[in-house]
Amino acid sequence: MAHFETDVAIVGAGPSGLFMVFEAGFMGYRSIVLDALPQVGGQLAALYPEKPIYDIPAHPSILAGELVEKLKVQAEAYAPHYLLGEPVLSLEGAPREFMLRTASHVVAAKVIILAGGGGVFTPRKPTQLTNLETFEDSCAVLYAVTNKKALAGKTVVLAGGGDSAVDWAVELASMCAHVHVVHRRTDFRAAAATVQQMMDLAAAGKITLHTPTQLHELVGENGILQRVILADNDEKLKEINAERVVCCFGMAPNAGPLGSWGLGWDKGKVPVDRATMGTSRKGVLCIGDLADYEGKVALILTGFAEAAVAAKTCMSIIEPERKFKVQYSTSKGVPAVGATGGAADAGAGVA
Ligand SMILES: Cc1cc2nc3c(=O)[nH]c(=O)nc-3n(C[C@H](O)[C@H](O)[C@H](O)COP(=O)(O)OP(=O)(O)OC[C@H]3O[C@@H](n4cnc5c(N)ncnc54)[C@H](O)[C@@H]3O)c2cc1C
């Protein structure tokens, strides 16, 4: 079991958690960031890395994956330590002496920041398919498009009827050999304008819509997908050639252990005091999608602002005698990358 210690332990490496590293660092504190996923970026990296985001201030358009990269670079000034690929399982202790545990790490921290978003995401799977695992292993069945170039020139089945399926149908239609959309209902729960674009592409022969229809069977050998058998509501079967299936049934957020940490957990959200981002447990703060208060708007930019508020609260816990003064980055500057003793240098390490 590897032991680490830090000032601020951040649970969740989504955009809120990544910007928290910067805000805590700007205030003078070292961070360790823990995430269940093997990569940083939260929903942006796991669900839509190649989609453009239009509502990040000063970025008229930025790919989600690019935003994650920039946040990571911005955080580097404060040399965070990342512990990825394992969910945080437990939280014990009190302010200035908290203890977080994953399956193979123990992190001692003065303050805990929960930036867990919608929880640990696991894709909803088509449970009726018996041989799913073989095709998952060979990446013939995917649950998110993380590299759209890998689908270029292929015949792709998109299963689902929400924003993800419809957005990707429109986006992939121009680069794939053909796109099939399979949805168990006739109406789509997606933005009307995008549904219309999809209908237009279907009318132009670029997309084939199969509704109301479900995936019934995957056919292929050694993980190489050749055909997909579809079933309509009357169990009538139809076979289509396809090389990839992207299941866009959404991700089931799994709260993990947070519900048992005495935080007033309510329907997947943690109530916080908006003035401090403090939860009902002293020294445990919460930001981003996970944090809830009256009037909350769960957007990326909201999490950024909440990180600044939380950093101020970190100061009041770590150095109660220190007086808070707004500092401008233009005046103070940030350390050159590599100049700060991050968590790994300043006390954290393998015991
Ligand atoms: C398709 C789609 C498009 C979107 N488009 C926009 C948009 O255009 N603009 C916008 O502002 N927002 C958009 N959003 C919403 C945006 O993605 C979220 O508001 C944002 O991701 C929230 O960031 P976060 O850091 O709070 O949480 P998340 O991004 O959800 O990250 C939380 C992280 O915490 C980790 N975690 C949770 N529990 C644990 C645990 N116990 N142990 C370890 N790790 C844990 C998770 O694995 C995850 O990586 C979109 C969302 C989707 C799904």
The ligand as an SDF file (V2000), in Angstrom:
LIG
                    3D

 53 58  0  0  0  0  0  0  0  0999 V2000
  -22.2880   14.9480  -24.0150 C   0  0  0  0  0  0  0  0  0  0  0  0
  -22.0680   16.0680  -23.0250 C   0  0  0  0  0  0  0  0  0  0  0  0
  -21.8540   17.3520  -23.4990 C   0  0  0  0  0  0  0  0  0  0  0  0
  -21.6410   18.4000  -22.6000 C   0  0  0  0  0  0  0  0  0  0  0  0
  -21.4390   19.6660  -23.0950 N   0  0  0  0  0  0  0  0  0  0  0  0
  -21.1770   20.6990  -22.2280 C   0  0  0  0  0  0  0  0  0  0  0  0
  -20.9530   22.0140  -22.7080 C   0  0  0  0  0  0  0  0  0  0  0  0
  -21.0070   22.2710  -23.9140 O   0  0  0  0  0  0  0  0  0  0  0  0
  -20.6710   22.9840  -21.7860 N   0  0  0  0  0  0  0  0  0  0  0  0
  -20.6330   22.7500  -20.4250 C   0  0  0  0  0  0  0  0  0  0  0  0
  -20.3560   23.6530  -19.6510 O   0  0  0  0  0  0  0  0  0  0  0  0
  -20.8810   21.5000  -19.9550 N   0  0  0  0  0  0  0  0  0  0  0  0
  -21.1520   20.4760  -20.8090 C   0  0  0  0  0  0  0  0  0  0  0  0
  -21.4050   19.2240  -20.3210 N   0  0  0  0  0  0  0  0  0  0  0  0
  -21.3940   19.0330  -18.8450 C   0  0  0  0  0  0  0  0  0  0  0  0
  -19.9500   18.9450  -18.3370 C   0  0  0  0  0  0  0  0  0  0  0  0
  -19.2880   17.8480  -18.9390 O   0  0  0  0  0  0  0  0  0  0  0  0
  -19.9750   18.8040  -16.8120 C   0  0  0  0  0  0  0  0  0  0  0  0
  -20.5950   19.9500  -16.2650 O   0  0  0  0  0  0  0  0  0  0  0  0
  -18.5420   18.6820  -16.3060 C   0  0  0  0  0  0  0  0  0  0  0  0
  -17.9110   17.5180  -16.8070 O   0  0  0  0  0  0  0  0  0  0  0  0
  -18.5320   18.6210  -14.7700 C   0  0  0  0  0  0  0  0  0  0  0  0
  -17.1920   18.5820  -14.3910 O   0  0  0  0  0  0  0  0  0  0  0  0
  -16.7560   17.9700  -12.9810 P   0  0  0  0  0  0  0  0  0  0  0  0
  -15.2800   18.1420  -12.9320 O   0  0  0  0  0  0  0  0  0  0  0  0
  -17.5790   18.5680  -11.9100 O   0  0  0  0  0  0  0  0  0  0  0  0
  -17.1490   16.4230  -13.0450 O   0  0  0  0  0  0  0  0  0  0  0  0
  -16.8430   15.2630  -14.0930 P   0  0  0  0  0  0  0  0  0  0  0  0
  -16.4230   15.7680  -15.4030 O   0  0  0  0  0  0  0  0  0  0  0  0
  -18.0470   14.3850  -14.0210 O   0  0  0  0  0  0  0  0  0  0  0  0
  -15.6090   14.5050  -13.4460 O   0  0  0  0  0  0  0  0  0  0  0  0
  -15.7610   13.8400  -12.2190 C   0  0  0  0  0  0  0  0  0  0  0  0
  -14.6660   12.8150  -12.0690 C   0  0  0  0  0  0  0  0  0  0  0  0
  -14.7210   12.2890  -10.7350 O   0  0  0  0  0  0  0  0  0  0  0  0
  -14.4090   10.9170  -10.7720 C   0  0  0  0  0  0  0  0  0  0  0  0
  -14.9510   10.2610   -9.5790 N   0  0  0  0  0  0  0  0  0  0  0  0
  -16.2140   10.2850   -9.1040 C   0  0  0  0  0  0  0  0  0  0  0  0
  -16.3080    9.5740   -7.9480 N   0  0  0  0  0  0  0  0  0  0  0  0
  -15.0690    9.0980   -7.7010 C   0  0  0  0  0  0  0  0  0  0  0  0
  -14.5120    8.2820   -6.6710 C   0  0  0  0  0  0  0  0  0  0  0  0
  -15.2210    7.7960   -5.6490 N   0  0  0  0  0  0  0  0  0  0  0  0
  -13.1950    7.9890   -6.7590 N   0  0  0  0  0  0  0  0  0  0  0  0
  -12.4120    8.4520   -7.7590 C   0  0  0  0  0  0  0  0  0  0  0  0
  -12.8970    9.2190   -8.7610 N   0  0  0  0  0  0  0  0  0  0  0  0
  -14.2020    9.5410   -8.7300 C   0  0  0  0  0  0  0  0  0  0  0  0
  -15.0540   10.4220  -12.0580 C   0  0  0  0  0  0  0  0  0  0  0  0
  -14.4160    9.2440  -12.5210 O   0  0  0  0  0  0  0  0  0  0  0  0
  -14.8140   11.6160  -13.0060 C   0  0  0  0  0  0  0  0  0  0  0  0
  -13.6430   11.4820  -13.7650 O   0  0  0  0  0  0  0  0  0  0  0  0
  -21.6360   18.1560  -21.1890 C   0  0  0  0  0  0  0  0  0  0  0  0
  -21.8410   16.8610  -20.7110 C   0  0  0  0  0  0  0  0  0  0  0  0
  -22.0600   15.8130  -21.6190 C   0  0  0  0  0  0  0  0  0  0  0  0
  -22.2770   14.4350  -21.0790 C   0  0  0  0  0  0  0  0  0  0  0  0
  1  2  1  0
  2  3  1  0
  2 52  2  0
  3  4  2  0
  4  5  1  0
  4 50  1  0
  5  6  2  0
  6  7  1  0
  6 13  1  0
  7  8  2  0
  7  9  1  0
  9 10  1  0
 10 11  2  0
 10 12  1  0
 12 13  2  0
 13 14  1  0
 14 15  1  0
 14 50  1  0
 15 16  1  0
 16 17  1  0
 16 18  1  0
 18 19  1  0
 18 20  1  0
 20 21  1  0
 20 22  1  0
 22 23  1  0
 23 24  1  0
 24 25  2  0
 24 26  1  0
 24 27  1  0
 27 28  1  0
 28 29  2  0
 28 30  1  0
 28 31  1  0
 31 32  1  0
 32 33  1  0
 33 34  1  0
 33 48  1  0
 34 35  1  0
 35 36  1  0
 35 46  1  0
 36 37  1  0
 36 45  1  0
 37 38  2  0
 38 39  1  0
 39 40  1  0
 39 45  2  0
 40 41  1  0
 40 42  2  0
 42 43  1  0
 43 44  2  0
 44 45  1  0
 46 47  1  0
 46 48  1  0
 48 49  1  0
 50 51  2  0
 51 52  1  0
 52 53  1  0
M  END
$$$$
